Amino acid sequence: MSVKESSVPFDIDRPLTPEEKAETEFYCKHDVDTAERLIDIRKDYLKNKINLGRLAGLDEVKAMGMTNAKLTAAMLKATKKPQR
């Protein structure tokens, strides 16, 4: 998937020109379309992460926000040990 960046700054303190508005709209639509495609490509991974979170007693949002290592630790009920 291509990465499109906007040349229009997000902190402009004036109304956008018609060209800037068109570029910003293209950027936003491309960003949403790319996010949808990425979610579709990764849907099985995301479903598995949610299911592992449920097995660990976590809600979906919490599980999705965890790294795989932290989710695995929660699943295994791991505890931190002091280092020597």
PDB file with one MODEL, atoms N, CA, C and O in Angstrom:
MODEL        1
ATOM      1  N   MET A   1       0.846  -1.178   0.000  1.00  0.00           N
ATOM      2  CA  MET A   1       0.000   0.000   0.000  1.00  0.00           C
ATOM      3  C   MET A   1       0.887   1.235   0.000  1.00  0.00           C
ATOM      4  O   MET A   1       1.900   1.287   0.698  1.00  0.00           O
ATOM      5  N   SER A   2       0.506   2.200  -0.768  1.00  0.00           N
ATOM      6  CA  SER A   2       1.307   3.413  -0.848  1.00  0.00           C
ATOM      7  C   SER A   2       1.011   4.335   0.337  1.00  0.00           C
ATOM      8  O   SER A   2      -0.083   4.329   0.900  1.00  0.00           O
ATOM      9  N   VAL A   3       2.007   5.110   0.685  1.00  0.00           N
ATOM     10  CA  VAL A   3       1.864   6.103   1.741  1.00  0.00           C
ATOM     11  C   VAL A   3       1.761   7.460   1.061  1.00  0.00           C
ATOM     12  O   VAL A   3       2.635   7.839   0.282  1.00  0.00           O
ATOM     13  N   LYS A   4       0.712   8.173   1.352  1.00  0.00           N
ATOM     14  CA  LYS A   4       0.512   9.510   0.797  1.00  0.00           C
ATOM     15  C   LYS A   4       0.609  10.510   1.934  1.00  0.00           C
ATOM     16  O   LYS A   4      -0.070  10.377   2.952  1.00  0.00           O
ATOM     17  N   GLU A   5       1.440  11.491   1.758  1.00  0.00           N
ATOM     18  CA  GLU A   5       1.560  12.555   2.750  1.00  0.00           C
ATOM     19  C   GLU A   5       1.008  13.836   2.159  1.00  0.00           C
ATOM     20  O   GLU A   5       1.091  14.072   0.953  1.00  0.00           O
ATOM     21  N   SER A   6       0.450  14.646   3.016  1.00  0.00           N
ATOM     22  CA  SER A   6      -0.102  15.921   2.585  1.00  0.00           C
ATOM     23  C   SER A   6       0.953  17.008   2.735  1.00  0.00           C
ATOM     24  O   SER A   6       1.685  17.046   3.724  1.00  0.00           O
ATOM     25  N   SER A   7       1.022  17.878   1.757  1.00  0.00           N
ATOM     26  CA  SER A   7       1.937  19.013   1.879  1.00  0.00           C
ATOM     27  C   SER A   7       1.256  20.182   2.585  1.00  0.00           C
ATOM     28  O   SER A   7       1.872  21.222   2.815  1.00  0.00           O
ATOM     29  N   VAL A   8      -0.024  20.002   2.928  1.00  0.00           N
ATOM     30  CA  VAL A   8      -0.777  21.060   3.602  1.00  0.00           C
ATOM     31  C   VAL A   8      -0.578  20.901   5.112  1.00  0.00           C
ATOM     32  O   VAL A   8      -0.935  19.866   5.675  1.00  0.00           O
ATOM     33  N   PRO A   9      -0.011  21.918   5.772  1.00  0.00           N
ATOM     34  CA  PRO A   9       0.167  21.830   7.224  1.00  0.00           C
ATOM     35  C   PRO A   9      -1.186  21.733   7.936  1.00  0.00           C
ATOM     36  O   PRO A   9      -2.186  22.272   7.462  1.00  0.00           O
ATOM     37  N   PHE A  10      -1.204  21.047   9.068  1.00  0.00           N
ATOM     38  CA  PHE A  10      -2.451  20.873   9.816  1.00  0.00           C
ATOM     39  C   PHE A  10      -2.730  22.039  10.764  1.00  0.00           C
ATOM     40  O   PHE A  10      -3.792  22.095  11.383  1.00  0.00           O
ATOM     41  N   ASP A  11      -1.789  22.960  10.878  1.00  0.00           N
ATOM     42  CA  ASP A  11      -1.966  24.068  11.818  1.00  0.00           C
ATOM     43  C   ASP A  11      -2.074  25.429  11.124  1.00  0.00           C
ATOM     44  O   ASP A  11      -1.673  26.448  11.689  1.00  0.00           O
ATOM     45  N   ILE A  12      -2.608  25.446   9.916  1.00  0.00           N
ATOM     46  CA  ILE A  12      -2.788  26.709   9.189  1.00  0.00           C
ATOM     47  C   ILE A  12      -3.855  27.539   9.911  1.00  0.00           C
ATOM     48  O   ILE A  12      -4.913  27.031  10.281  1.00  0.00           O
ATOM     49  N   ASP A  13      -3.551  28.818  10.099  1.00  0.00           N
ATOM     50  CA  ASP A  13      -4.493  29.686  10.819  1.00  0.00           C
ATOM     51  C   ASP A  13      -5.285  30.583   9.855  1.00  0.00           C
ATOM     52  O   ASP A  13      -5.613  31.725  10.175  1.00  0.00           O
ATOM     53  N   ARG A  14      -5.578  30.045   8.687  1.00  0.00           N
ATOM     54  CA  ARG A  14      -6.373  30.745   7.678  1.00  0.00           C
ATOM     55  C   ARG A  14      -7.194  29.700   6.936  1.00  0.00           C
ATOM     56  O   ARG A  14      -6.885  28.510   6.994  1.00  0.00           O
ATOM     57  N   PRO A  15      -8.231  30.134   6.244  1.00  0.00           N
ATOM     58  CA  PRO A  15      -9.000  29.171   5.440  1.00  0.00           C
ATOM     59  C   PRO A  15      -8.114  28.554   4.344  1.00  0.00           C
ATOM     60  O   PRO A  15      -7.230  29.212   3.796  1.00  0.00           O
ATOM     61  N   LEU A  16      -8.370  27.303   4.050  1.00  0.00           N
ATOM     62  CA  LEU A  16      -7.613  26.623   2.993  1.00  0.00           C
ATOM     63  C   LEU A  16      -7.996  27.166   1.630  1.00  0.00           C
ATOM     64  O   LEU A  16      -9.140  27.556   1.393  1.00  0.00           O
ATOM     65  N   THR A  17      -7.020  27.184   0.742  1.00  0.00           N
ATOM     66  CA  THR A  17      -7.319  27.523  -0.655  1.00  0.00           C
ATOM     67  C   THR A  17      -8.066  26.334  -1.261  1.00  0.00           C
ATOM     68  O   THR A  17      -8.033  25.242  -0.695  1.00  0.00           O
ATOM     69  N   PRO A  18      -8.734  26.519  -2.391  1.00  0.00           N
ATOM     70  CA  PRO A  18      -9.417  25.379  -3.029  1.00  0.00           C
ATOM     71  C   PRO A  18      -8.459  24.215  -3.321  1.00  0.00           C
ATOM     72  O   PRO A  18      -8.840  23.052  -3.187  1.00  0.00           O
ATOM     73  N   GLU A  19      -7.229  24.523  -3.714  1.00  0.00           N
ATOM     74  CA  GLU A  19      -6.245  23.469  -3.997  1.00  0.00           C
ATOM     75  C   GLU A  19      -5.846  22.737  -2.720  1.00  0.00           C
ATOM     76  O   GLU A  19      -5.729  21.512  -2.713  1.00  0.00           O
ATOM     77  N   GLU A  20      -5.636  23.490  -1.641  1.00  0.00           N
ATOM     78  CA  GLU A  20      -5.276  22.867  -0.352  1.00  0.00           C
ATOM     79  C   GLU A  20      -6.419  22.015   0.176  1.00  0.00           C
ATOM     80  O   GLU A  20      -6.200  20.938   0.729  1.00  0.00           O
ATOM     81  N   LYS A  21      -7.629  22.504   0.003  1.00  0.00           N
ATOM     82  CA  LYS A  21      -8.793  21.743   0.458  1.00  0.00           C
ATOM     83  C   LYS A  21      -8.904  20.429  -0.319  1.00  0.00           C
ATOM     84  O   LYS A  21      -9.165  19.378   0.268  1.00  0.00           O
ATOM     85  N   ALA A  22      -8.705  20.489  -1.631  1.00  0.00           N
ATOM     86  CA  ALA A  22      -8.773  19.277  -2.459  1.00  0.00           C
ATOM     87  C   ALA A  22      -7.691  18.280  -2.049  1.00  0.00           C
ATOM     88  O   ALA A  22      -7.952  17.081  -1.958  1.00  0.00           O
ATOM     89  N   GLU A  23      -6.474  18.777  -1.802  1.00  0.00           N
ATOM     90  CA  GLU A  23      -5.389  17.888  -1.379  1.00  0.00           C
ATOM     91  C   GLU A  23      -5.680  17.267  -0.013  1.00  0.00           C
ATOM     92  O   GLU A  23      -5.415  16.086   0.209  1.00  0.00           O
ATOM     93  N   THR A  24      -6.224  18.067   0.895  1.00  0.00           N
ATOM     94  CA  THR A  24      -6.551  17.569   2.235  1.00  0.00           C
ATOM     95  C   THR A  24      -7.642  16.510   2.163  1.00  0.00           C
ATOM     96  O   THR A  24      -7.567  15.494   2.854  1.00  0.00           O
ATOM     97  N   GLU A  25      -8.647  16.737   1.339  1.00  0.00           N
ATOM     98  CA  GLU A  25      -9.724  15.749   1.171  1.00  0.00           C
ATOM     99  C   GLU A  25      -9.171  14.451   0.580  1.00  0.00           C
ATOM    100  O   GLU A  25      -9.536  13.364   1.028  1.00  0.00           O
ATOM    101  N   PHE A  26      -8.295  14.556  -0.422  1.00  0.00           N
ATOM    102  CA  PHE A  26      -7.676  13.368  -1.006  1.00  0.00           C
ATOM    103  C   PHE A  26      -6.878  12.612   0.054  1.00  0.00           C
ATOM    104  O   PHE A  26      -6.971  11.389   0.154  1.00  0.00           O
ATOM    105  N   TYR A  27      -6.095  13.347   0.842  1.00  0.00           N
ATOM    106  CA  TYR A  27      -5.281  12.751   1.906  1.00  0.00           C
ATOM    107  C   TYR A  27      -6.171  11.986   2.894  1.00  0.00           C
ATOM    108  O   TYR A  27      -5.883  10.841   3.241  1.00  0.00           O
ATOM    109  N   CYS A  28      -7.245  12.628   3.335  1.00  0.00           N
ATOM    110  CA  CYS A  28      -8.131  11.997   4.325  1.00  0.00           C
ATOM    111  C   CYS A  28      -8.809  10.748   3.760  1.00  0.00           C
ATOM    112  O   CYS A  28      -8.874   9.717   4.429  1.00  0.00           O
ATOM    113  N   LYS A  29      -9.310  10.843   2.534  1.00  0.00           N
ATOM    114  CA  LYS A  29      -9.961   9.679   1.908  1.00  0.00           C
ATOM    115  C   LYS A  29      -8.971   8.539   1.709  1.00  0.00           C
ATOM    116  O   LYS A  29      -9.300   7.379   1.957  1.00  0.00           O
ATOM    117  N   HIS A  30      -7.768   8.863   1.266  1.00  0.00           N
ATOM    118  CA  HIS A  30      -6.742   7.837   1.075  1.00  0.00           C
ATOM    119  C   HIS A  30      -6.395   7.176   2.406  1.00  0.00           C
ATOM    120  O   HIS A  30      -6.219   5.959   2.473  1.00  0.00           O
ATOM    121  N   ASP A  31      -6.300   7.971   3.450  1.00  0.00           N
ATOM    122  CA  ASP A  31      -5.970   7.458   4.783  1.00  0.00           C
ATOM    123  C   ASP A  31      -7.047   6.491   5.280  1.00  0.00           C
ATOM    124  O   ASP A  31      -6.728   5.425   5.807  1.00  0.00           O
ATOM    125  N   VAL A  32      -8.307   6.855   5.116  1.00  0.00           N
ATOM    126  CA  VAL A  32      -9.412   5.990   5.547  1.00  0.00           C
ATOM    127  C   VAL A  32      -9.455   4.714   4.711  1.00  0.00           C
ATOM    128  O   VAL A  32      -9.613   3.619   5.251  1.00  0.00           O
ATOM    129  N   ASP A  33      -9.316   4.856   3.393  1.00  0.00           N
ATOM    130  CA  ASP A  33      -9.329   3.672   2.527  1.00  0.00           C
ATOM    131  C   ASP A  33      -8.196   2.707   2.877  1.00  0.00           C
ATOM    132  O   ASP A  33      -8.391   1.492   2.903  1.00  0.00           O
ATOM    133  N   THR A  34      -7.019   3.256   3.143  1.00  0.00           N
ATOM    134  CA  THR A  34      -5.866   2.424   3.499  1.00  0.00           C
ATOM    135  C   THR A  34      -6.092   1.734   4.841  1.00  0.00           C
ATOM    136  O   THR A  34      -5.767   0.557   5.001  1.00  0.00           O
ATOM    137  N   ALA A  35      -6.647   2.466   5.800  1.00  0.00           N
ATOM    138  CA  ALA A  35      -6.934   1.864   7.113  1.00  0.00           C
ATOM    139  C   ALA A  35      -7.938   0.718   6.974  1.00  0.00           C
ATOM    140  O   ALA A  35      -7.769  -0.332   7.593  1.00  0.00           O
ATOM    141  N   GLU A  36      -8.974   0.915   6.171  1.00  0.00           N
ATOM    142  CA  GLU A  36      -9.963  -0.150   5.954  1.00  0.00           C
ATOM    143  C   GLU A  36      -9.321  -1.381   5.328  1.00  0.00           C
ATOM    144  O   GLU A  36      -9.600  -2.508   5.738  1.00  0.00           O
ATOM    145  N   ARG A  37      -8.459  -1.167   4.331  1.00  0.00           N
ATOM    146  CA  ARG A  37      -7.780  -2.299   3.687  1.00  0.00           C
ATOM    147  C   ARG A  37      -6.883  -3.030   4.672  1.00  0.00           C
ATOM    148  O   ARG A  37      -6.843  -4.261   4.689  1.00  0.00           O
ATOM    149  N   LEU A  38      -6.165  -2.274   5.491  1.00  0.00           N
ATOM    150  CA  LEU A  38      -5.263  -2.881   6.457  1.00  0.00           C
ATOM    151  C   LEU A  38      -6.044  -3.698   7.489  1.00  0.00           C
ATOM    152  O   LEU A  38      -5.631  -4.802   7.846  1.00  0.00           O
ATOM    153  N   ILE A  39      -7.150  -3.170   7.961  1.00  0.00           N
ATOM    154  CA  ILE A  39      -7.992  -3.917   8.911  1.00  0.00           C
ATOM    155  C   ILE A  39      -8.504  -5.195   8.265  1.00  0.00           C
ATOM    156  O   ILE A  39      -8.524  -6.246   8.905  1.00  0.00           O
ATOM    157  N   ASP A  40      -8.921  -5.117   7.001  1.00  0.00           N
ATOM    158  CA  ASP A  40      -9.409  -6.301   6.302  1.00  0.00           C
ATOM    159  C   ASP A  40      -8.299  -7.343   6.148  1.00  0.00           C
ATOM    160  O   ASP A  40      -8.534  -8.535   6.347  1.00  0.00           O
ATOM    161  N   ILE A  41      -7.101  -6.899   5.797  1.00  0.00           N
ATOM    162  CA  ILE A  41      -5.965  -7.812   5.637  1.00  0.00           C
ATOM    163  C   ILE A  41      -5.614  -8.472   6.974  1.00  0.00           C
ATOM    164  O   ILE A  41      -5.265  -9.652   7.012  1.00  0.00           O
ATOM    165  N   ARG A  42      -5.705  -7.715   8.064  1.00  0.00           N
ATOM    166  CA  ARG A  42      -5.278  -8.208   9.378  1.00  0.00           C
ATOM    167  C   ARG A  42      -6.425  -8.699  10.258  1.00  0.00           C
ATOM    168  O   ARG A  42      -6.231  -8.893  11.458  1.00  0.00           O
ATOM    169  N   LYS A  43      -7.625  -8.906   9.687  1.00  0.00           N
ATOM    170  CA  LYS A  43      -8.795  -9.222  10.513  1.00  0.00           C
ATOM    171  C   LYS A  43      -8.619 -10.496  11.346  1.00  0.00           C
ATOM    172  O   LYS A  43      -9.053 -10.529  12.497  1.00  0.00           O
ATOM    173  N   ASP A  44      -8.007 -11.524  10.805  1.00  0.00           N
ATOM    174  CA  ASP A  44      -7.812 -12.753  11.588  1.00  0.00           C
ATOM    175  C   ASP A  44      -6.865 -12.508  12.760  1.00  0.00           C
ATOM    176  O   ASP A  44      -7.102 -12.988  13.868  1.00  0.00           O
ATOM    177  N   TYR A  45      -5.804 -11.768  12.513  1.00  0.00           N
ATOM    178  CA  TYR A  45      -4.861 -11.413  13.587  1.00  0.00           C
ATOM    179  C   TYR A  45      -5.587 -10.625  14.680  1.00  0.00           C
ATOM    180  O   TYR A  45      -5.402 -10.894  15.867  1.00  0.00           O
ATOM    181  N   LEU A  46      -6.406  -9.657  14.283  1.00  0.00           N
ATOM    182  CA  LEU A  46      -7.113  -8.827  15.259  1.00  0.00           C
ATOM    183  C   LEU A  46      -8.134  -9.649  16.046  1.00  0.00           C
ATOM    184  O   LEU A  46      -8.268  -9.477  17.257  1.00  0.00           O
ATOM    185  N   LYS A  47      -8.849 -10.536  15.365  1.00  0.00           N
ATOM    186  CA  LYS A  47      -9.816 -11.401  16.058  1.00  0.00           C
ATOM    187  C   LYS A  47      -9.108 -12.295  17.077  1.00  0.00           C
ATOM    188  O   LYS A  47      -9.594 -12.471  18.194  1.00  0.00           O
ATOM    189  N   ASN A  48      -7.966 -12.855  16.693  1.00  0.00           N
ATOM    190  CA  ASN A  48      -7.212 -13.693  17.618  1.00  0.00           C
ATOM    191  C   ASN A  48      -6.734 -12.909  18.832  1.00  0.00           C
ATOM    192  O   ASN A  48      -6.758 -13.417  19.953  1.00  0.00           O
ATOM    193  N   LYS A  49      -6.305 -11.682  18.610  1.00  0.00           N
ATOM    194  CA  LYS A  49      -5.836 -10.858  19.719  1.00  0.00           C
ATOM    195  C   LYS A  49      -6.993 -10.569  20.687  1.00  0.00           C
ATOM    196  O   LYS A  49      -6.813 -10.622  21.904  1.00  0.00           O
ATOM    197  N   ILE A  50      -8.156 -10.271  20.154  1.00  0.00           N
ATOM    198  CA  ILE A  50      -9.338 -10.041  21.000  1.00  0.00           C
ATOM    199  C   ILE A  50      -9.692 -11.306  21.770  1.00  0.00           C
ATOM    200  O   ILE A  50      -9.970 -11.242  22.968  1.00  0.00           O
ATOM    201  N   ASN A  51      -9.686 -12.454  21.098  1.00  0.00           N
ATOM    202  CA  ASN A  51     -10.031 -13.714  21.768  1.00  0.00           C
ATOM    203  C   ASN A  51      -9.024 -14.071  22.857  1.00  0.00           C
ATOM    204  O   ASN A  51      -9.417 -14.545  23.923  1.00  0.00           O
ATOM    205  N   LEU A  52      -7.738 -13.853  22.610  1.00  0.00           N
ATOM    206  CA  LEU A  52      -6.738 -14.097  23.654  1.00  0.00           C
ATOM    207  C   LEU A  52      -6.962 -13.174  24.841  1.00  0.00           C
ATOM    208  O   LEU A  52      -6.810 -13.581  25.993  1.00  0.00           O
ATOM    209  N   GLY A  53      -7.324 -11.934  24.555  1.00  0.00           N
ATOM    210  CA  GLY A  53      -7.631 -10.997  25.634  1.00  0.00           C
ATOM    211  C   GLY A  53      -8.804 -11.471  26.465  1.00  0.00           C
ATOM    212  O   GLY A  53      -8.772 -11.389  27.693  1.00  0.00           O
ATOM    213  N   ARG A  54      -9.831 -11.963  25.810  1.00  0.00           N
ATOM    214  CA  ARG A  54     -11.003 -12.483  26.545  1.00  0.00           C
ATOM    215  C   ARG A  54     -10.606 -13.650  27.438  1.00  0.00           C
ATOM    216  O   ARG A  54     -11.037 -13.736  28.588  1.00  0.00           O
ATOM    217  N   LEU A  55      -9.771 -14.560  26.895  1.00  0.00           N
ATOM    218  CA  LEU A  55      -9.316 -15.697  27.697  1.00  0.00           C
ATOM    219  C   LEU A  55      -8.503 -15.245  28.908  1.00  0.00           C
ATOM    220  O   LEU A  55      -8.482 -15.916  29.940  1.00  0.00           O
ATOM    221  N   ALA A  56      -7.838 -14.102  28.770  1.00  0.00           N
ATOM    222  CA  ALA A  56      -7.051 -13.556  29.879  1.00  0.00           C
ATOM    223  C   ALA A  56      -7.905 -12.682  30.796  1.00  0.00           C
ATOM    224  O   ALA A  56      -7.398 -12.133  31.775  1.00  0.00           O
ATOM    225  N   GLY A  57      -9.202 -12.547  30.486  1.00  0.00           N
ATOM    226  CA  GLY A  57     -10.096 -11.746  31.315  1.00  0.00           C
ATOM    227  C   GLY A  57     -10.027 -10.254  31.017  1.00  0.00           C
ATOM    228  O   GLY A  57     -10.372  -9.436  31.869  1.00  0.00           O
ATOM    229  N   LEU A  58      -9.588  -9.897  29.822  1.00  0.00           N
ATOM    230  CA  LEU A  58      -9.456  -8.492  29.448  1.00  0.00           C
ATOM    231  C   LEU A  58     -10.553  -8.105  28.459  1.00  0.00           C
ATOM    232  O   LEU A  58     -11.027  -8.935  27.683  1.00  0.00           O
ATOM    233  N   ASP A  59     -10.948  -6.830  28.500  1.00  0.00           N
ATOM    234  CA  ASP A  59     -11.909  -6.387  27.493  1.00  0.00           C
ATOM    235  C   ASP A  59     -11.182  -6.154  26.172  1.00  0.00           C
ATOM    236  O   ASP A  59      -9.954  -6.073  26.130  1.00  0.00           O
ATOM    237  N   GLU A  60     -11.956  -6.049  25.097  1.00  0.00           N
ATOM    238  CA  GLU A  60     -11.386  -5.951  23.751  1.00  0.00           C
ATOM    239  C   GLU A  60     -10.459  -4.755  23.584  1.00  0.00           C
ATOM    240  O   GLU A  60      -9.383  -4.877  22.999  1.00  0.00           O
ATOM    241  N   VAL A  61     -10.870  -3.610  24.091  1.00  0.00           N
ATOM    242  CA  VAL A  61     -10.062  -2.397  23.926  1.00  0.00           C
ATOM    243  C   VAL A  61      -8.722  -2.543  24.631  1.00  0.00           C
ATOM    244  O   VAL A  61      -7.687  -2.161  24.085  1.00  0.00           O
ATOM    245  N   LYS A  62      -8.736  -3.088  25.828  1.00  0.00           N
ATOM    246  CA  LYS A  62      -7.501  -3.284  26.576  1.00  0.00           C
ATOM    247  C   LYS A  62      -6.582  -4.255  25.832  1.00  0.00           C
ATOM    248  O   LYS A  62      -5.386  -3.996  25.699  1.00  0.00           O
ATOM    249  N   ALA A  63      -7.128  -5.355  25.353  1.00  0.00           N
ATOM    250  CA  ALA A  63      -6.327  -6.358  24.639  1.00  0.00           C
ATOM    251  C   ALA A  63      -5.722  -5.774  23.372  1.00  0.00           C
ATOM    252  O   ALA A  63      -4.553  -6.022  23.074  1.00  0.00           O
ATOM    253  N   MET A  64      -6.500  -5.002  22.624  1.00  0.00           N
ATOM    254  CA  MET A  64      -5.998  -4.428  21.381  1.00  0.00           C
ATOM    255  C   MET A  64      -4.898  -3.406  21.635  1.00  0.00           C
ATOM    256  O   MET A  64      -4.042  -3.198  20.775  1.00  0.00           O
ATOM    257  N   GLY A  65      -4.905  -2.776  22.784  1.00  0.00           N
ATOM    258  CA  GLY A  65      -3.900  -1.774  23.107  1.00  0.00           C
ATOM    259  C   GLY A  65      -2.613  -2.349  23.661  1.00  0.00           C
ATOM    260  O   GLY A  65      -1.646  -1.617  23.872  1.00  0.00           O
ATOM    261  N   MET A  66      -2.592  -3.641  23.899  1.00  0.00           N
ATOM    262  CA  MET A  66      -1.405  -4.281  24.478  1.00  0.00           C
ATOM    263  C   MET A  66      -0.483  -4.810  23.388  1.00  0.00           C
ATOM    264  O   MET A  66      -0.935  -5.224  22.321  1.00  0.00           O
ATOM    265  N   THR A  67       0.798  -4.791  23.668  1.00  0.00           N
ATOM    266  CA  THR A  67       1.727  -5.460  22.762  1.00  0.00           C
ATOM    267  C   THR A  67       1.481  -6.959  22.873  1.00  0.00           C
ATOM    268  O   THR A  67       0.864  -7.424  23.832  1.00  0.00           O
ATOM    269  N   ASN A  68       1.962  -7.708  21.899  1.00  0.00           N
ATOM    270  CA  ASN A  68       1.794  -9.160  21.955  1.00  0.00           C
ATOM    271  C   ASN A  68       2.492  -9.743  23.179  1.00  0.00           C
ATOM    272  O   ASN A  68       1.994 -10.691  23.787  1.00  0.00           O
ATOM    273  N   ALA A  69       3.646  -9.179  23.541  1.00  0.00           N
ATOM    274  CA  ALA A  69       4.371  -9.667  24.718  1.00  0.00           C
ATOM    275  C   ALA A  69       3.560  -9.435  25.994  1.00  0.00           C
ATOM    276  O   ALA A  69       3.480 -10.320  26.846  1.00  0.00           O
ATOM    277  N   LYS A  70       2.964  -8.260  26.128  1.00  0.00           N
ATOM    278  CA  LYS A  70       2.164  -7.974  27.328  1.00  0.00           C
ATOM    279  C   LYS A  70       0.894  -8.811  27.358  1.00  0.00           C
ATOM    280  O   LYS A  70       0.463  -9.252  28.424  1.00  0.00           O
ATOM    281  N   LEU A  71       0.295  -9.032  26.196  1.00  0.00           N
ATOM    282  CA  LEU A  71      -0.895  -9.865  26.137  1.00  0.00           C
ATOM    283  C   LEU A  71      -0.557 -11.306  26.508  1.00  0.00           C
ATOM    284  O   LEU A  71      -1.321 -11.960  27.217  1.00  0.00           O
ATOM    285  N   THR A  72       0.567 -11.796  26.038  1.00  0.00           N
ATOM    286  CA  THR A  72       1.025 -13.146  26.386  1.00  0.00           C
ATOM    287  C   THR A  72       1.278 -13.247  27.888  1.00  0.00           C
ATOM    288  O   THR A  72       0.906 -14.236  28.519  1.00  0.00           O
ATOM    289  N   ALA A  73       1.904 -12.233  28.453  1.00  0.00           N
ATOM    290  CA  ALA A  73       2.166 -12.226  29.897  1.00  0.00           C
ATOM    291  C   ALA A  73       0.858 -12.246  30.680  1.00  0.00           C
ATOM    292  O   ALA A  73       0.748 -12.946  31.687  1.00  0.00           O
ATOM    293  N   ALA A  74      -0.141 -11.479  30.222  1.00  0.00           N
ATOM    294  CA  ALA A  74      -1.444 -11.478  30.897  1.00  0.00           C
ATOM    295  C   ALA A  74      -2.104 -12.840  30.778  1.00  0.00           C
ATOM    296  O   ALA A  74      -2.711 -13.327  31.732  1.00  0.00           O
ATOM    297  N   MET A  75      -1.988 -13.453  29.609  1.00  0.00           N
ATOM    298  CA  MET A  75      -2.566 -14.767  29.365  1.00  0.00           C
ATOM    299  C   MET A  75      -1.947 -15.819  30.294  1.00  0.00           C
ATOM    300  O   MET A  75      -2.637 -16.697  30.812  1.00  0.00           O
ATOM    301  N   LEU A  76      -0.630 -15.704  30.486  1.00  0.00           N
ATOM    302  CA  LEU A  76       0.091 -16.670  31.328  1.00  0.00           C
ATOM    303  C   LEU A  76       0.085 -16.281  32.809  1.00  0.00           C
ATOM    304  O   LEU A  76       0.651 -16.981  33.650  1.00  0.00           O
ATOM    305  N   LYS A  77      -0.570 -15.142  33.115  1.00  0.00           N
ATOM    306  CA  LYS A  77      -0.616 -14.617  34.485  1.00  0.00           C
ATOM    307  C   LYS A  77       0.789 -14.424  35.049  1.00  0.00           C
ATOM    308  O   LYS A  77       1.060 -14.721  36.213  1.00  0.00           O
ATOM    309  N   ALA A  78       1.670 -13.922  34.195  1.00  0.00           N
ATOM    310  CA  ALA A  78       3.066 -13.687  34.585  1.00  0.00           C
ATOM    311  C   ALA A  78       3.138 -12.501  35.543  1.00  0.00           C
ATOM    312  O   ALA A  78       2.316 -11.588  35.482  1.00  0.00           O
ATOM    313  N   THR A  79       4.109 -12.528  36.406  1.00  0.00           N
ATOM    314  CA  THR A  79       4.338 -11.417  37.345  1.00  0.00           C
ATOM    315  C   THR A  79       5.783 -10.955  37.191  1.00  0.00           C
ATOM    316  O   THR A  79       6.671 -11.729  36.835  1.00  0.00           O
ATOM    317  N   LYS A  80       5.991  -9.664  37.471  1.00  0.00           N
ATOM    318  CA  LYS A  80       7.331  -9.110  37.390  1.00  0.00           C
ATOM    319  C   LYS A  80       8.166  -9.620  38.551  1.00  0.00           C
ATOM    320  O   LYS A  80       7.699  -9.708  39.686  1.00  0.00           O
ATOM    321  N   LYS A  81       9.380  -9.943  38.249  1.00  0.00           N
ATOM    322  CA  LYS A  81      10.340 -10.364  39.274  1.00  0.00           C
ATOM    323  C   LYS A  81      11.448  -9.325  39.321  1.00  0.00           C
ATOM    324  O   LYS A  81      11.875  -8.820  38.283  1.00  0.00           O
ATOM    325  N   PRO A  82      11.908  -9.008  40.510  1.00  0.00           N
ATOM    326  CA  PRO A  82      13.012  -8.034  40.593  1.00  0.00           C
ATOM    327  C   PRO A  82      14.280  -8.606  39.957  1.00  0.00           C
ATOM    328  O   PRO A  82      14.595  -9.788  40.088  1.00  0.00           O
ATOM    329  N   GLN A  83      14.988  -7.719  39.267  1.00  0.00           N
ATOM    330  CA  GLN A  83      16.258  -8.151  38.671  1.00  0.00           C
ATOM    331  C   GLN A  83      17.350  -8.030  39.702  1.00  0.00           C
ATOM    332  O   GLN A  83      17.300  -7.177  40.589  1.00  0.00           O
ATOM    333  N   ARG A  84      18.334  -8.892  39.577  1.00  0.00           N
ATOM    334  CA  ARG A  84      19.440  -8.862  40.535  1.00  0.00           C
ATOM    335  C   ARG A  84      20.559  -8.038  40.005  1.00  0.00           C
ATOM    336  O   ARG A  84      21.585  -7.891  40.669  1.00  0.00           O
TER     337      ARG A  84
ENDMDL
END
